[in-house]
Amino acid sequence: MTEDGRTRLRKTIRHMVKIAICAALISILAPLSFPIGPIPITLATLGIYLTCLLLDPVEAVLAVSVYLALGIVGVPVFSGFTGGFGRIIGVTGGFIIGYLPCAALASFLSKLGRDKMLSWLWDALALIAGTVLLYAAGTVWFTFMTDNTFLSSLTLCVLPFLPGDGIKIIFATALAAALRPALQKAGVS
């Protein structure tokens, strides 16, 4: 194998390891949930947010896809230590699937602002934009599945979660800002 081939292989392995670590992080955090109604408060979004800020868009989507695949085949990685395809077609399925567009948009926007002044603010805005997509997918699906009005679904599916997601966004932004220099120094980012 040529030196160029070994370099590409090392780079590919690094990408795979980053994706696997972030998928594992989401899988560890997501089952931790607090039921407050039909939609539980979960730490899944914290894992998604960190993934978005630490990986490039393709890697972030792949990490979320691995997490979703694990849950769909029955590994108990969804809220409340559940798994299975039934969760995807249940009332919270729109939120679970909504992690994909959230990760794609937030990671893309975060990467755009990575080298800009106030990159932490750019990261926070990227996560907010991704969360809007997540809320939209989940609320539309919940409305469809429950025959609630859209306004009623917003009251159940969005309003109770805004403070917690705000805190998770602040935490993820601060943690990513602290981790990025260490990851770059280690040659991982």
MDTraj code that builds the backbone (N, CA, C; nanometers):
import mdtraj as md
import numpy as np

residues = "MET THR GLU ASP GLY ARG THR ARG LEU ARG LYS THR ILE ARG HIS MET VAL LYS ILE ALA ILE CYS ALA ALA LEU ILE SER ILE LEU ALA PRO LEU SER PHE PRO ILE GLY PRO ILE PRO ILE THR LEU ALA THR LEU GLY ILE TYR LEU THR CYS LEU LEU LEU ASP PRO VAL GLU ALA VAL LEU ALA VAL SER VAL TYR LEU ALA LEU GLY ILE VAL GLY VAL PRO VAL PHE SER GLY PHE THR GLY GLY PHE GLY ARG ILE ILE GLY VAL THR GLY GLY PHE ILE ILE GLY TYR LEU PRO CYS ALA ALA LEU ALA SER PHE LEU SER LYS LEU GLY ARG ASP LYS MET LEU SER TRP LEU TRP ASP ALA LEU ALA LEU ILE ALA GLY THR VAL LEU LEU TYR ALA ALA GLY THR VAL TRP PHE THR PHE MET THR ASP ASN THR PHE LEU SER SER LEU THR LEU CYS VAL LEU PRO PHE LEU PRO GLY ASP GLY ILE LYS ILE ILE PHE ALA THR ALA LEU ALA ALA ALA LEU ARG PRO ALA LEU GLN LYS ALA GLY VAL SER".split()
xyz = np.array([
    [0.0855, -0.1180, 0.0000],
    [0.0000, 0.0000, 0.0000],
    [0.0897, 0.1238, 0.0000],
    [0.0525, 0.2201, -0.0794],
    [0.1301, 0.3436, -0.0891],
    [0.1053, 0.4315, 0.0331],
    [0.1926, 0.5275, 0.0491],
    [0.1766, 0.6221, 0.1603],
    [0.0450, 0.6980, 0.1481],
    [0.0085, 0.7341, 0.0243],
    [-0.1182, 0.8032, 0.0008],
    [-0.2363, 0.7150, 0.0420],
    [-0.2279, 0.5865, 0.0117],
    [-0.3330, 0.4910, 0.0486],
    [-0.3447, 0.4763, 0.1992],
    [-0.2303, 0.4713, 0.2697],
    [-0.2321, 0.4613, 0.4160],
    [-0.2908, 0.5868, 0.4783],
    [-0.2589, 0.7018, 0.4217],
    [-0.3130, 0.8277, 0.4727],
    [-0.4646, 0.8304, 0.4568],
    [-0.5130, 0.7890, 0.3406],
    [-0.6584, 0.7848, 0.3174],
    [-0.7254, 0.6857, 0.4121],
    [-0.6629, 0.5719, 0.4351],
    [-0.7185, 0.4711, 0.5250],
    [-0.7268, 0.5254, 0.6675],
    [-0.6211, 0.5910, 0.7140],
    [-0.6226, 0.6506, 0.8487],
    [-0.7335, 0.7545, 0.8614],
    [-0.7482, 0.8345, 0.7577],
    [-0.8517, 0.9384, 0.7579],
    [-0.9917, 0.8747, 0.7622],
    [-1.0107, 0.7703, 0.6829],
    [-1.1394, 0.7001, 0.6815],
    [-1.1696, 0.6381, 0.8172],
    [-1.0694, 0.5777, 0.8776],
    [-1.0884, 0.5175, 1.0102],
    [-1.1237, 0.6250, 1.1128],
    [-1.0562, 0.7399, 1.1067],
    [-1.0887, 0.8503, 1.1990],
    [-1.2339, 0.8937, 1.1825],
    [-1.2798, 0.9068, 1.0592],
    [-1.4193, 0.9459, 1.0340],
    [-1.5156, 0.8417, 1.0913],
    [-1.4858, 0.7148, 1.0684],
    [-1.5724, 0.6079, 1.1179],
    [-1.5778, 0.6066, 1.2705],
    [-1.4637, 0.6297, 1.3339],
    [-1.4589, 0.6314, 1.4800],
    [-1.5384, 0.7496, 1.5345],
    [-1.5239, 0.8665, 1.4729],
    [-1.6014, 0.9835, 1.5181],
    [-1.7516, 0.9577, 1.5047],
    [-1.7924, 0.8999, 1.3943],
    [-1.9342, 0.8694, 1.3721],
    [-1.9828, 0.7698, 1.4774],
    [-1.9049, 0.6660, 1.5015],
    [-1.9440, 0.5634, 1.5985],
    [-1.9523, 0.6208, 1.7400],
    [-1.8568, 0.7051, 1.7762],
    [-1.8582, 0.7642, 1.9107],
    [-1.9802, 0.8530, 1.9285],
    [-2.0126, 0.9333, 1.8288],
    [-2.1295, 1.0210, 1.8405],
    [-2.2595, 0.9404, 1.8392],
    [-2.2675, 0.8349, 1.7583],
    [-2.3866, 0.7489, 1.7602],
    [-2.4013, 0.6842, 1.8983],
    [-2.2899, 0.6429, 1.9576],
    [-2.2939, 0.5847, 2.0919],
    [-2.3367, 0.6896, 2.1948],
    [-2.2857, 0.8115, 2.1823],
    [-2.3240, 0.9182, 2.2746],
    [-2.4746, 0.9430, 2.2702],
    [-2.5297, 0.9537, 2.1497],
    [-2.6740, 0.9733, 2.1366],
    [-2.7485, 0.8544, 2.1965],
    [-2.7005, 0.7334, 2.1695],
    [-2.7660, 0.6120, 2.2186],
    [-2.7619, 0.6005, 2.3704],
    [-2.6617, 0.6577, 2.4321],
    [-2.6518, 0.6566, 2.5778],
    [-2.7424, 0.7629, 2.6388],
    [-2.7461, 0.8807, 2.5777],
    [-2.8248, 0.9912, 2.6339],
    [-2.9743, 0.9794, 2.6056],
    [-3.0123, 0.9323, 2.4880],
    [-3.1530, 0.9331, 2.4458],
    [-3.2477, 0.8544, 2.5367],
    [-3.2091, 0.7385, 2.5874],
    [-3.3039, 0.6652, 2.6722],
    [-3.3367, 0.7361, 2.8039],
    [-3.2504, 0.8265, 2.8459],
    [-3.2730, 0.8987, 2.9713],
    [-3.3827, 1.0021, 2.9482],
    [-3.5000, 0.9737, 3.0022],
    [-3.6134, 1.0610, 2.9730],
    [-3.7013, 1.0786, 3.0954],
    [-3.7817, 1.1823, 3.0889],
    [-3.8735, 1.2177, 3.1959],
    [-4.0114, 1.2371, 3.1340],
    [-4.1042, 1.1447, 3.1592],
    [-4.2361, 1.1582, 3.0971],
    [-4.3131, 1.2763, 3.1583],
    [-4.3600, 1.3646, 3.0700],
    [-4.4397, 1.4788, 3.1179],
    [-4.5713, 1.4876, 3.0417],
    [-4.6013, 1.3863, 2.9671],
    [-4.7200, 1.3839, 2.8820],
    [-4.6935, 1.2892, 2.7672],
    [-4.7579, 1.3127, 2.6549],
    [-4.7382, 1.2197, 2.5429],
    [-4.5978, 1.2250, 2.4826],
    [-4.5284, 1.3360, 2.5018],
    [-4.3916, 1.3510, 2.4516],
    [-4.3002, 1.3682, 2.5736],
    [-4.2049, 1.2760, 2.5947],
    [-4.1181, 1.2882, 2.7121],
    [-4.0038, 1.3885, 2.6893],
    [-3.9539, 1.4415, 2.7991],
    [-3.8296, 1.5185, 2.7934],
    [-3.7178, 1.4156, 2.7863],
    [-3.6293, 1.4309, 2.6904],
    [-3.5221, 1.3348, 2.6705],
    [-3.3895, 1.4076, 2.6496],
    [-3.2821, 1.3384, 2.6763],
    [-3.1496, 1.3956, 2.6528],
    [-3.0985, 1.3649, 2.5122],
    [-3.1837, 1.3064, 2.4285],
    [-3.1430, 1.2762, 2.2902],
    [-3.0968, 1.4022, 2.2190],
    [-3.1694, 1.5116, 2.2381],
    [-3.1322, 1.6336, 2.1659],
    [-2.9947, 1.6837, 2.2087],
    [-2.9565, 1.6630, 2.3332],
    [-2.8223, 1.7028, 2.3753],
    [-2.7178, 1.6252, 2.2955],
    [-2.7372, 1.4953, 2.2802],
    [-2.6456, 1.4145, 2.1994],
    [-2.6448, 1.4576, 2.0543],
    [-2.7624, 1.4885, 2.0011],
    [-2.7728, 1.5351, 1.8624],
    [-2.6994, 1.6687, 1.8481],
    [-2.7220, 1.7595, 1.9421],
    [-2.6582, 1.8914, 1.9353],
    [-2.5058, 1.8796, 1.9365],
    [-2.4522, 1.7986, 2.0267],
    [-2.3065, 1.7822, 2.0317],
    [-2.2539, 1.7204, 1.9023],
    [-2.3264, 1.6239, 1.8499],
    [-2.2888, 1.5613, 1.7234],
    [-2.2831, 1.6658, 1.6121],
    [-2.3838, 1.7514, 1.6070],
    [-2.3901, 1.8552, 1.5031],
    [-2.2725, 1.9519, 1.5113],
    [-2.2302, 1.9823, 1.6317],
    [-2.1240, 2.0816, 1.6493],
    [-1.9837, 2.0223, 1.6351],
    [-1.9713, 1.8918, 1.6516],
    [-1.8382, 1.8308, 1.6482],
    [-1.8064, 1.7598, 1.5163],
    [-1.9098, 1.7281, 1.4385],
    [-1.8875, 1.6555, 1.3139],
    [-1.9276, 1.7416, 1.1946],
    [-1.8768, 1.7044, 1.0771],
    [-1.9232, 1.7736, 0.9568],
    [-2.0622, 1.7203, 0.9226],
    [-2.1340, 1.7841, 0.8310],
    [-2.2732, 1.7451, 0.8049],
    [-2.2926, 1.5980, 0.7648],
    [-2.2084, 1.5465, 0.6795],
    [-2.2244, 1.4061, 0.6378],
    [-2.2024, 1.3133, 0.7565],
    [-2.0984, 1.3386, 0.8337],
    [-2.0718, 1.2562, 0.9514],
    [-2.1856, 1.2652, 1.0524],
    [-2.2390, 1.3852, 1.0742],
    [-2.3486, 1.4035, 1.1702],
    [-2.4718, 1.3243, 1.1273],
    [-2.5065, 1.3317, 1.0000],
    [-2.6230, 1.2575, 0.9493],
    [-2.5985, 1.1071, 0.9605],
    [-2.4767, 1.0638, 0.9322],
    [-2.4457, 0.9210, 0.9456],
    [-2.4547, 0.8755, 1.0915],
    [-2.4051, 0.9563, 1.1846],
    [-2.4123, 0.9203, 1.3264],
    [-2.5581, 0.9089, 1.3716],
    [-2.6412, 1.0044, 1.3321],
    [-2.7836, 0.9989, 1.3676],
    [-2.8498, 0.8791, 1.2998],
    [-2.8111, 0.8499, 1.1770],
    [-2.8673, 0.7344, 1.1056],
    [-2.8332, 0.6038, 1.1758],
    [-2.7104, 0.5916, 1.2252],
    [-2.6712, 0.4714, 1.3000],
    [-2.7567, 0.4598, 1.4258],
    [-2.7731, 0.5695, 1.4979],
    [-2.8585, 0.5697, 1.6173],
    [-3.0006, 0.5253, 1.5820],
    [-3.0579, 0.5838, 1.4761],
    [-3.1939, 0.5474, 1.4354],
    [-3.2029, 0.4000, 1.3960],
    [-3.1043, 0.3512, 1.3220],
    [-3.1043, 0.2108, 1.2800],
    [-3.1010, 0.1178, 1.4014],
    [-3.0199, 0.1530, 1.4992],
    [-3.0148, 0.0720, 1.6218],
    [-3.1518, 0.0663, 1.6881],
    [-3.2160, 0.1817, 1.6988],
    [-3.3473, 0.1860, 1.7621],
    [-3.4532, 0.1130, 1.6826],
    [-3.4513, 0.1280, 1.5517],
    [-3.5530, 0.0643, 1.4669],
    [-3.5451, -0.0878, 1.4745],
    [-3.4233, -0.1426, 1.4826],
    [-3.4104, -0.2887, 1.4902],
    [-3.4363, -0.3430, 1.6304],
    [-3.4639, -0.2545, 1.7254],
    [-3.5059, -0.3013, 1.8568],
    [-3.4109, -0.2768, 1.9717],
    [-3.2929, -0.2217, 1.9450],
    [-3.2022, -0.1890, 2.0551],
    [-3.2684, -0.0764, 2.1356],
    [-3.2751, -0.0881, 2.2678],
    [-3.3502, 0.0100, 2.3474],
    [-3.2767, 0.1442, 2.3640],
    [-3.2663, 0.2181, 2.2546],
    [-3.1944, 0.3456, 2.2569],
    [-3.2881, 0.4666, 2.2472],
    [-3.4177, 0.4419, 2.2324],
    [-3.5125, 0.5527, 2.2284],
    [-3.5540, 0.5874, 2.3720],
    [-3.6289, 0.6941, 2.3887],
    [-3.6656, 0.7405, 2.5224],
    [-3.7282, 0.6284, 2.6048],
    [-3.6959, 0.6279, 2.7326],
    [-3.7493, 0.5269, 2.8222],
    [-3.6934, 0.3881, 2.7982],
    [-3.5766, 0.3800, 2.7362],
    [-3.5114, 0.2521, 2.7065],
    [-3.6022, 0.1623, 2.6223],
    [-3.6572, 0.2197, 2.5152],
    [-3.7408, 0.1444, 2.4234],
    [-3.6737, 0.1411, 2.2862],
    [-3.7236, 0.0575, 2.2017],
    [-3.6752, 0.0484, 2.0654],
    [-3.7799, -0.0203, 1.9806],
    [-3.7529, -0.0324, 1.8539],
    [-3.8431, -0.1006, 1.7634],
    [-3.9085, -0.0059, 1.6650],
    [-3.9525, -0.0640, 1.5525],
    [-4.0138, 0.0139, 1.4465],
    [-4.1428, 0.0811, 1.4928],
    [-4.2100, 0.0216, 1.5896],
    [-4.3340, 0.0791, 1.6417],
    [-4.3164, 0.2197, 1.6956],
    [-4.1990, 0.2504, 1.7461],
    [-4.1735, 0.3861, 1.7968],
    [-4.1701, 0.4873, 1.6837],
    [-4.1252, 0.4451, 1.5654],
    [-4.1174, 0.5349, 1.4503],
    [-4.2573, 0.5678, 1.3994],
    [-4.3483, 0.4709, 1.4049],
    [-4.4830, 0.4958, 1.3545],
    [-4.5788, 0.5384, 1.4650],
    [-4.5269, 0.5559, 1.5869],
    [-4.6084, 0.6037, 1.6976],
    [-4.6150, 0.7563, 1.6998],
    [-4.6770, 0.8107, 1.8040],
    [-4.6989, 0.9559, 1.8105],
    [-4.5694, 1.0359, 1.8207],
    [-4.4617, 0.9760, 1.8713],
    [-4.3347, 1.0486, 1.8810],
    [-4.2427, 1.0232, 1.7616],
    [-4.2895, 0.9458, 1.6649],
    [-4.2067, 0.9094, 1.5501],
    [-4.1564, 1.0280, 1.4699],
    [-4.2359, 1.1326, 1.4596],
    [-4.1929, 1.2514, 1.3856],
    [-4.0734, 1.3187, 1.4495],
    [-4.0673, 1.3136, 1.5823],
    [-3.9518, 1.3716, 1.6506],
    [-3.8290, 1.2849, 1.6288],
    [-3.8474, 1.1537, 1.6362],
    [-3.7337, 1.0627, 1.6178],
    [-3.6764, 1.0781, 1.4763],
    [-3.7623, 1.0753, 1.3759],
    [-3.7158, 1.0932, 1.2379],
    [-3.6662, 1.2362, 1.2162],
    [-3.7244, 1.3317, 1.2881],
    [-3.6842, 1.4722, 1.2770],
    [-3.5403, 1.4985, 1.3191],
    [-3.4792, 1.4018, 1.3882],
    [-3.3384, 1.4192, 1.4240],
    [-3.2501, 1.4292, 1.2998],
    [-3.2891, 1.3615, 1.1913],
    [-3.2076, 1.3652, 1.0686],
    [-3.2011, 1.5044, 1.0059],
    [-3.3153, 1.5692, 0.9750],
    [-3.3034, 1.7045, 0.9191],
    [-3.2444, 1.8035, 1.0183],
    [-3.2700, 1.7821, 1.1462],
    [-3.2092, 1.8686, 1.2482],
    [-3.0571, 1.8591, 1.2394],
    [-3.0050, 1.7370, 1.2340],
    [-2.8600, 1.7168, 1.2287],
    [-2.8007, 1.7733, 1.0999],
    [-2.8698, 1.7513, 0.9889],
    [-2.8179, 1.7993, 0.8602],
    [-2.8077, 1.9511, 0.8595],
    [-2.9147, 2.0191, 0.8969],
    [-2.9153, 2.1650, 0.8926],
    [-2.8225, 2.2256, 0.9973],
    [-2.8329, 2.1793, 1.1206],
    [-2.7521, 2.2390, 1.2275],
    [-2.6032, 2.2186, 1.2029],
    [-2.5645, 2.0998, 1.1601],
    [-2.4228, 2.0744, 1.1336],
    [-2.3729, 2.1580, 1.0157],
    [-2.4546, 2.1681, 0.9116],
    [-2.4182, 2.2486, 0.7951],
    [-2.3983, 2.3949, 0.8349],
    [-2.4932, 2.4512, 0.9076],
    [-2.4825, 2.5925, 0.9483],
    [-2.3669, 2.6142, 1.0446],
    [-2.3465, 2.5190, 1.1352],
    [-2.2348, 2.5300, 1.2293],
    [-2.1016, 2.5309, 1.1557],
    [-2.0887, 2.4438, 1.0575],
    [-1.9632, 2.4374, 0.9812],
    [-1.9376, 2.5683, 0.9065],
    [-2.0444, 2.6307, 0.8563],
    [-2.0288, 2.7590, 0.7867],
    [-1.9693, 2.8666, 0.8777],
    [-2.0045, 2.8619, 1.0047],
    [-1.9586, 2.9657, 1.0970],
    [-1.8403, 2.9284, 1.1822],
    [-1.7807, 2.8116, 1.1568],
    [-1.6746, 2.7606, 1.2425],
    [-1.5551, 2.8528, 1.2580],
    [-1.5130, 2.9187, 1.1526],
    [-1.3939, 3.0024, 1.1589],
    [-1.4265, 3.1512, 1.1670],
    [-1.5503, 3.1812, 1.1931],
    [-1.5916, 3.3212, 1.1997],
    [-1.5837, 3.3723, 1.3433],
    [-1.5778, 3.5045, 1.3529],
    [-1.5843, 3.5670, 1.4840],
    [-1.7196, 3.5310, 1.5461],
    [-1.7227, 3.5113, 1.6742],
    [-1.8434, 3.4718, 1.7472],
    [-1.8975, 3.3382, 1.6966],
    [-1.8098, 3.2433, 1.6726],
    [-1.8540, 3.1133, 1.6215],
    [-1.9482, 3.0437, 1.7197],
    [-1.9338, 3.0701, 1.8485],
    [-2.0244, 3.0111, 1.9470],
    [-2.1681, 3.0600, 1.9251],
    [-2.1842, 3.1861, 1.8866],
    [-2.3174, 3.2392, 1.8579],
    [-2.3718, 3.1736, 1.7310],
    [-2.2862, 3.1579, 1.6311],
    [-2.3240, 3.0907, 1.5075],
    [-2.3692, 2.9472, 1.5386],
    [-2.2948, 2.8785, 1.6270],
    [-2.3324, 2.7426, 1.6671],
    [-2.4695, 2.7404, 1.7335],
    [-2.4931, 2.8327, 1.8244],
    [-2.6222, 2.8373, 1.8936],
    [-2.7356, 2.8608, 1.7939],
    [-2.7152, 2.9536, 1.7000],
    [-2.8182, 2.9807, 1.5989],
    [-2.8388, 2.8596, 1.5081],
    [-2.7320, 2.7874, 1.4773],
    [-2.7429, 2.6661, 1.3958],
    [-2.8275, 2.5612, 1.4676],
    [-2.8044, 2.5456, 1.5977],
    [-2.8827, 2.4485, 1.6752],
    [-3.0288, 2.4910, 1.6856],
    [-3.0522, 2.6192, 1.6990],
    [-3.1908, 2.6686, 1.7029],
    [-3.2603, 2.6383, 1.5700],
    [-3.1927, 2.6638, 1.4593],
    [-3.2514, 2.6349, 1.3272],
    [-3.2820, 2.4857, 1.3130],
    [-3.1891, 2.4016, 1.3548],
    [-3.2126, 2.2573, 1.3493],
    [-3.3284, 2.2152, 1.4380],
    [-3.3388, 2.2773, 1.5541],
    [-3.4474, 2.2453, 1.6467],
    [-3.5825, 2.2855, 1.5889],
    [-3.5866, 2.3951, 1.5152],
    [-3.7118, 2.4354, 1.4492],
    [-3.7569, 2.3252, 1.3532],
    [-3.6631, 2.2699, 1.2751],
    [-3.6980, 2.1582, 1.1857],
    [-3.7452, 2.0365, 1.2650],
    [-3.6769, 2.0063, 1.3740],
    [-3.7143, 1.8938, 1.4587],
    [-3.8552, 1.9128, 1.5132],
    [-3.8824, 2.0297, 1.5693],
    [-4.0160, 2.0592, 1.6221],
    [-4.1214, 2.0513, 1.5123],
    [-4.0903, 2.1019, 1.3948],
    [-4.1874, 2.1006, 1.2846],
    [-4.2222, 1.9569, 1.2458],
    [-4.1205, 1.8744, 1.2257],
    [-4.1449, 1.7346, 1.1870],
    [-4.2245, 1.6617, 1.2949],
    [-4.1835, 1.6795, 1.4184],
    [-4.2508, 1.6099, 1.5272],
    [-4.3928, 1.6575, 1.5502],
    [-4.4145, 1.7874, 1.5424],
    [-4.5473, 1.8423, 1.5681],
    [-4.6450, 1.8074, 1.4564],
    [-4.5990, 1.8148, 1.3322],
    [-4.6866, 1.7771, 1.2206],
    [-4.7253, 1.6300, 1.2321],
    [-4.6290, 1.5437, 1.2609],
    [-4.6579, 1.4007, 1.2744],
    [-4.7518, 1.3759, 1.3927],
    [-4.7258, 1.4394, 1.5054],
    [-4.8112, 1.4240, 1.6238],
    [-4.9540, 1.4684, 1.5924],
    [-4.9687, 1.5799, 1.5232],
    [-5.1009, 1.6300, 1.4855],
    [-5.1731, 1.5285, 1.3976],
    [-5.1025, 1.4745, 1.3010],
    [-5.1595, 1.3744, 1.2107],
    [-5.2009, 1.2484, 1.2869],
    [-5.1176, 1.2032, 1.3783],
    [-5.1430, 1.0775, 1.4502],
    [-5.2519, 1.0893, 1.5563],
    [-5.2707, 1.2081, 1.6109],
    [-5.3643, 1.2233, 1.7234],
    [-5.4921, 1.2963, 1.6873],
    [-5.5018, 1.3515, 1.5696],
    [-5.6171, 1.4323, 1.5291],
    [-5.6350, 1.5562, 1.6157],
    [-5.5285, 1.5993, 1.6833],
    [-5.5319, 1.7269, 1.7563],
    [-5.5240, 1.8406, 1.6558],
    [-5.5615, 1.9578, 1.6992],
    [-5.5374, 2.0750, 1.6153],
    [-5.3886, 2.1051, 1.6194],
    [-5.3411, 2.1787, 1.5209],
    [-5.1990, 2.2128, 1.5183],
    [-5.1622, 2.2973, 1.6400],
    [-5.2484, 2.3901, 1.6780],
    [-5.2230, 2.4756, 1.7944],
    [-5.2164, 2.3925, 1.9226],
    [-5.3066, 2.2974, 1.9350],
    [-5.3052, 2.2091, 2.0518],
    [-5.1773, 2.1257, 2.0543],
    [-5.1369, 2.0771, 1.9381],
    [-5.0134, 1.9984, 1.9305],
    [-4.8912, 2.0831, 1.9653],
    [-4.8892, 2.2084, 1.9201],
    [-4.7783, 2.2981, 1.9585],
    [-4.7712, 2.3142, 2.1088],
    [-4.8868, 2.3277, 2.1722],
    [-4.8921, 2.3440, 2.3173],
    [-4.8380, 2.2205, 2.3887],
    [-4.8660, 2.1034, 2.3344],
    [-4.8189, 1.9790, 2.3961],
    [-4.6754, 1.9439, 2.3595],
    [-4.6359, 1.9725, 2.2363],
    [-4.5105, 1.9196, 2.1816],
    [-4.3952, 2.0184, 2.1756],
    [-4.4231, 2.1468, 2.1893],
    [-4.3163, 2.2445, 2.1740],
    [-4.2986, 2.3291, 2.2998],
    [-4.4031, 2.3942, 2.3427],
    [-4.3903, 2.4898, 2.4535],
    [-4.3233, 2.4330, 2.5784],
    [-4.3596, 2.3121, 2.6245],
    [-4.2938, 2.2611, 2.7456],
    [-4.1447, 2.2341, 2.7288],
    [-4.0991, 2.2221, 2.6046],
    [-3.9617, 2.1806, 2.5781],
    [-3.8669, 2.2962, 2.5481],
    [-3.9203, 2.4128, 2.5253],
    [-3.8358, 2.5276, 2.4897],
    [-3.7312, 2.5604, 2.5964],
    [-3.7668, 2.5699, 2.7257],
    [-3.6623, 2.6023, 2.8248],
    [-3.5517, 2.4965, 2.8309],
    [-3.5902, 2.3697, 2.8326],
    [-3.4902, 2.2625, 2.8399],
    [-3.4002, 2.2583, 2.7179],
    [-3.4590, 2.2754, 2.5999],
    [-3.3766, 2.2754, 2.4792],
    [-3.2866, 2.3980, 2.4750],
    [-3.3337, 2.5094, 2.5293],
    [-3.2472, 2.6276, 2.5392],
    [-3.1253, 2.5992, 2.6254],
    [-3.1473, 2.5338, 2.7378],
    [-3.0354, 2.4982, 2.8274],
    [-2.9420, 2.3998, 2.7577],
    [-2.9973, 2.3012, 2.6877],
    [-2.9142, 2.2033, 2.6165],
    [-2.8329, 2.2707, 2.5061],
    [-2.8913, 2.3683, 2.4388],
    [-2.8192, 2.4403, 2.3336],
    [-2.7022, 2.5179, 2.3933],
    [-2.7249, 2.5856, 2.5032],
    [-2.6169, 2.6608, 2.5699],
    [-2.5063, 2.5647, 2.6147],
    [-2.5443, 2.4535, 2.6770],
    [-2.4467, 2.3566, 2.7257],
    [-2.3670, 2.2967, 2.6102],
    [-2.4368, 2.2539, 2.5038],
    [-2.3685, 2.1921, 2.3897],
    [-2.2741, 2.2907, 2.3216],
    [-2.3167, 2.4160, 2.3097],
    [-2.2335, 2.5184, 2.2468],
    [-2.1061, 2.5412, 2.3282],
    [-2.1204, 2.5508, 2.4597],
    [-2.0038, 2.5718, 2.5457],
    [-1.9114, 2.4497, 2.5439],
    [-1.9685, 2.3308, 2.5509],
    [-1.8866, 2.2095, 2.5517],
    [-1.8136, 2.1912, 2.4182],
    [-1.8831, 2.2158, 2.3081],
    [-1.8190, 2.2034, 2.1767],
    [-1.7059, 2.3043, 2.1611],
    [-1.7263, 2.4266, 2.2098],
    [-1.6201, 2.5284, 2.2017],
    [-1.4973, 2.4847, 2.2806],
    [-1.5190, 2.4152, 2.3915],
    [-1.4068, 2.3666, 2.4721],
    [-1.3407, 2.2435, 2.4093],
    [-1.4191, 2.1585, 2.3445],
    [-1.3650, 2.0335, 2.2891],
    [-1.2950, 2.0508, 2.1547],
    [-1.3416, 2.1426, 2.0730],
    [-1.2853, 2.1561, 1.9371],
    [-1.1345, 2.1774, 1.9352],
    [-1.0790, 2.2687, 2.0161],
    [-0.9324, 2.2862, 2.0118],
    [-0.8572, 2.1583, 2.0496],
    [-0.9081, 2.0850, 2.1491],
    [-0.8431, 1.9595, 2.1897],
    [-0.8521, 1.8572, 2.0784],
    [-0.9651, 1.8488, 2.0115],
    [-0.9811, 1.7533, 1.9020],
    [-0.8921, 1.7899, 1.7845],
    [-0.8793, 1.9191, 1.7545],
    [-0.7905, 1.9620, 1.6469],
    [-0.6458, 1.9312, 1.6789],
    [-0.6085, 1.9561, 1.8039],
    [-0.4700, 1.9291, 1.8459],
    [-0.4394, 1.7790, 1.8349],
    [-0.5392, 1.6963, 1.8640],
    [-0.5206, 1.5515, 1.8573],
    [-0.5312, 1.5002, 1.7138],
    [-0.5668, 1.5888, 1.6207],
    [-0.5776, 1.5513, 1.4804],
    [-0.7040, 1.4740, 1.4484],
    [-0.8048, 1.4869, 1.5332],
    [-0.9283, 1.4132, 1.5158],
    [-1.0316, 1.4935, 1.4391],
    [-1.0266, 1.6222, 1.4477],
    [-1.1320, 1.7032, 1.3861],
    [-1.1010, 1.7376, 1.2434],
])
top = md.Topology()
chain = top.add_chain()
for i, resn in enumerate(residues, 1):
    res = top.add_residue(resn, chain, resSeq=i)
    for name in ("N", "CA", "C"):
        top.add_atom(name, md.element.get_by_symbol(name[0]), res)
traj = md.Trajectory(xyz[None], top)
